[in-house]
Amino acid sequence: KSMKGLLAFTAKYDVSGEELYISIRQVDIDFHPTVEKNDKEMVYIHTVNNIEHQITSDVKQNKAVWHNGVWECMITATLSRDELIAMIDSIYD
């Protein structure tokens, strides 16, 4: 299916070598993502407002990915899992 015309927003923050990426993109309603992860790490599920947020470790960074309707959201950072969870929770406050 064509993805033409769908929206995507990306932001990168870099402070003293510590990086934070935030990505929000519109996906096809039939989109079925797979979370890339380090083979030694398990995917941790953090549920807020009935939305599953998948948190995993990928090399030196932690990543949170979730879907809300046609929106795929991702935060990738050198933050701990607890810090990612706090960031996710703040979205819904």
Secondary structure, DSSP 4 states (H G I P E B T S, - for coil): ---TT--EEEEEEEETTEEEEEEEEE--TT--------TT-PPEEEEETTEEEEEEEETTEEEEEEEETTEEEEEEES--HHHHHHHHHHHH-
